[in-house]
Amino acid sequence: MTTTSRRCFVVGAGGALSLMMVAGSRAAGPQKPLGVALCGLGSLSTNQIAPALQKTRLCKLTGIVTGTPEKARRWQAQYGIPAKNVYDYHTFDRMIDNPDIDVVYVVTPNALHAEHTIKAARAGKHVFCEKPMEISVERCQQMIDECKKAGRKLGVGYRCQFEPHHLEMMRLAREREFGDVKVIEASFGFTAGDPKQWRLRRELSGGGALMDVGVYALQASRYISGEEPIEISAIETKTDPVMFREVDESIVWQMRFPSGRLATCSTTYNANGMGRIRAHAQRGWFALDPAFNYTGIRGERSDGKAIAFPATDHFAVELDAFARSIIDDQPFLAPGEEGLRDVSIMMSIYEAARTGRVVKRG
């Protein structure tokens, strides 16, 4: 394997290990849960992350950051959050004096991630940030630098790296159960819905389908191939130029890796039913379909065997893994550098789509 392959496959193995490690610690006795403050109380926080924090072993929802007083009151009542642990976007740097909060989970629009991550780091808190990490490589690097300067950890919410079906896809590729993987297909998309949502405003999102959900297909191609792309080509199309006047609607892109492996990926904000991974190897194939849903992930192999594991709460597992990395002072499986790499590659995809040329990397 190449050096890059070894790095990525160790990531896969680390993910499997992290699933087991969250239950134990080097230190004897029970571990006090780390306090987590959610920064941004939109749909994802409301429907996925806050419920997941009720299931974690090593984390506890102890604070919130919101610009909406009504939301603050509702969350306080529902989760028993004291008034001293409620902040708005202008005051949450004051949590430097609040020992109830160890981690800030940034769940605001993409273009605000750097601002909120830097504030949290300067307040002495570890940061867990939703993907995409930010809207430019430069801002990603600022986030990494500020967290390092503060001596705090920075993790990115790549939940699939902790999900057992995805870990099995990595294992099948790493152990060459069907021979070397030669071609990878990955896609994720849906209909965007509300035309007024922030995801369709470039100043807040940085991009459309690619930044929001295409990154899942990109991630899958990287952690299954075990390599980083060296050539990228792409095509973008808009069938609704009014709704998607500021951001991409649909993009198909191809990547070539150092080994010669190829990946074909697609994403859209204007069609349903896209969400799968298929890896074609020398002696067969293995696939997940659906691959990226919060529940109901299913997989199969060309030899007729199923890829089937008990359901997990993706957010609870990744949060416990991040907490474990803090408690044991060990590297996290999906650090800021991983988020920066994806943003850098997505910028190359946009360039390839805009210019119609193959973009070479590395």
N, C-alpha and C positions, 0 to 999 in steps of 0.2 A: 504494500500500500504506500501511497504518497504520504508525506508529513501531514498534509491537509486532511487526508482521509483518516489518519489515525486520530487527529484532533476531533473531528466530527463524530467518529464512532465512539470515542471515549465519552463525548457528550451524551450519546445514546445510552451507553452503559451507566453513566452517572445518573441519568434520569431514572433508570430502573432502581439504582441504589437509593436514590432520594426517596422513592416510595416506601422503602423499608426503613430508612433512617429516621423518618419523622416520628416513629413510635419510640425511639430510644435516644439516649444522649450519653456523652462521655461521663458526664457528672451523675453521681448517684442521687436518688431521690426525685420527687416530682419537680417538673420545671414550670415556673410561673409563666403563664402565657404572655407574649409580647403584646403591648397595646397598639392597635392600628387605628389611625384616623383616615377616613375616606375623604378625599379632596375631590368634590364633584358628586352630586347626588342625582344623576340622571338615571336613565333606564337600566344601564348595566349595573350600576351600584345598587339600585333598588331591587331588581329582579334576580340578580346572580350573585354579586359579591357580598352584600350584607347577609343574605341567607347562608352563603358558604361560610362566612365567619362564625356562624352559629355551630358549624360542624368541625371546625379546626381544633386540633389538639394543642397547638403551640401559639395560637393567636387569639385575640379577643378584640371586638369592636369597642373602642373606648372613646373615640372622638369623631367629629365631622367638621368639614369646611364647606360652606355653602354661601351663596349670595342671596338666598331666598329665606327670609325669616320664617315663613309658613312651613317650608320644608324642615327647617331646623326644629321647630316645635313638634312636628309630626314624628320625626326620627327620635327626638328625645323621649317622647311618650312611648314609642314602639320598642326602643332598645335600651331604655334606662340610662341615657347619656346625660351626665350632669352639665349644668350651664357653663361651668368653668372649662369644659372640654369642647365647647362649640365656638368655632371661629368663622370669620368671613375671609374673603380673598385679600383684604387689606390688613388684617390683623393676625393671620395665622403664623407669622414669624414669631409671635409672642409665645408660641408653644415651646420655645427653648427652655422655659422655666416649668414645664409641665411634665413630671415624671410618669404620668399615666400613659403617655404616647411615646412609643419607640419607633414606629414605622408610619410613614405617610404613603398611602396608596393613591397615586395621581390618576384620576379618571375624568379629566377635563378634556375639551377639544384638543386635537393634536398640536396645534400651534401654540398652546399654552403650557405644554408639558415642561419645556425648559424653564420657564418662569417659575412654575410651581415646584419643580424639582429643586431648583437652586435655592428657593426660599426655605424649603424643608431641610435641605442639607445644611444650610447656614444656621438653622435652628437646632442642629445637632441630631436630626432624625435620619434613619435609613429610609430609602425611597424605593417603592415598587411602582413601576410606571406601566400603564397600558400601552399596547402596540397601536399604531407604529410609534416608535420612540419619540420622534419629532418630525418636522417637515424639511429639515436640511441636515446634511452631515455636520456642518459647523455647529448647529445647535446641539446635536447629539454629543459632540466632543465637549462642548461647554458643560453639559450635564455630567459627563464622566469626570471631567477635571474638577468640578466643584465638589462632587461627592468624594473624590480621592483627597482633595484638600481638607475636607471636613473629617476624613477618616470614617466615612459612612458607606455602607453598601448600596449599590444601585442594581436593581433587578428589573427585567422587562417581562411583561405578562404573556409569555409564549406557552400557553396552557397545554398545547398538544405535545410539547416535549416531555410532559409528565404523564401523559395518558397512555394506558397499557396497550391499546391497539396500535398506536403510533410507535411505541417502543418495540413492539413486535415487528413492525415494518423495518425499523432500523436494524433489529437483530437479523432478520432474514437477509438483508443486504450485506451486513457486516460479515456474517458467517457463510455467505455464498451458498445458501441452501439450494438455490436454483442456478448456481453459477454466477458469473459477474453480471450485474445490472448494466444494461446497455441503453435503454430508453425509459424515461419517466414521463408520465402524463399526470398533470395536476390541475384542478380547476376549482374555483369557488366564486359564487355570485348569487345575487337575488335581486328582486325589484326594490328600488330605494324607497318608494313610498312618498312620504311628505316632502313636497318640493321646497318647503321653507326650512328644512332641517339644516343644522350647521355643517353636516357632512358635504353638502353641495355648495358651500361657500369656501372658495379657495383660501381666503385669508385665515380661516380657522382650521381647515382640513389639510391643506397643502396638496390635495389631489382627491380623486374620486375612488372608484372601485379598487384600483391597484393598491392605494395606500390603506384602505380599510380592510378589504378581504382578500385581495390578490396576494398580499403578504403571506397568507397561509399557504398558498400554492408554492410561493417562492421558498418559504421555510421548508416545506416537505421535500422539495427538489434538492435542497442543500443537505438536509440531514439524512436523506436516503442515499444520495450519491456519495456523501462523505467528502465533497469537494466544493470549491468555490468556482463560479463561472468565469471563463476567460473571454467568451464572445457572446454578445447578446444582439438579437434582432427582434423587432416588434412592429405591430400594426395596431392602430387605434381607430375606432369608428364611433360616430354619434348618430343614432337614429332619431334622437329627440334633442336637437340642438338648443331648444329653449330651456328645458329642465336641466340639461347638462352643459350649459353655456360656460360655466366656470371650471368644471372638473371633467375628468375622463368618465365616459359611460362604459365602454367595453374595450379591453385590450387583450390581444393574444401575443405571446412572446416565446421565443426559443432561446435556450442557453446551451453552450458547448462547454464541457469541463475538460480539465487537463488530460484525463484518461481517454477522452473521446466520447464519453457518455453524452447523451443529449437529453434535454428536457423540453417539453412543450407544455406551456401553461396558459391558462385563460382566466379572465375575471370579467364580471359585468355588474352593473347596477340596474339592468333593465330586462332580466330574464330569471326564471326560477329553475330549480332542479340541478344547478351546478354545484358540485361539492364532492369530488372524489380524488383518489390517488391510485395510480396503477404503475407498478414497476415491472418492466419486461426484461427478463434475464435470459441467459443462454439456454436454460433447460425448462423454462416456464415463467410464470408471472405470479404476482401477489398484489392485492388491491384492498382498498377501503372505499365503501360507498354505502351510505354517506360517510364522509371522512371528518368533517369539521364541526358537526353539530354539537351542542352541549350534551345531548343524550342520543341514544339510538345508533351509535357508530357500529358498523358491521363490516366484516372483512372476509375475503375468500382467497383461495390459492388454486393454481392450475391443477394441482393433484387432488382436488376435491375436498380438501380439509378446510374447515372454517377458521377464521381468525376471530376468536370470541373470548371476551373477558368480562368479568362483572363490571357494572357501571360504576363510575367514580364521579364525584363532584370535582370537575377540573380546577375550579378556583380554590377550593379547600386544599387540594393536594399541592398545588403550586405555592400557595401561601405558607403552608406548613414547611415545604422544602426551603423557602426563602428564610423563614424563621429559624430553621435548623442551621442554615449557613451562618446566620448571625450569632446564634447561641454557641456554636462550635468554632466560630471565626474561620470558616472554610469558604473557598470560592463557590459562588452560586452558579448553577447550571446555565442560566440565561442572563448574563450580566449586561451592562450597558454596551459593551463592545459588540455583543451579538446584535443588539438593536441597531447600532451604527452601521454594521455590515449590511443589514437588510435595506436600510435607507439609502446607502450608497449604491446598492445594486438597483433599487427602484429608480434612482435618478438616472442610471444608465438605460433602464427600460424606457423611461420617458424620452430620453435623448434619441434612442434608436427609433421610437415611434415618430418623433418630431422630424428627424432628418431623413428617415428612410434608409439609413446606413447601418452596417454592422458596427457595434461599439465594442472595442477590445478593452479588456481589463487585465490588470496584473502583469 
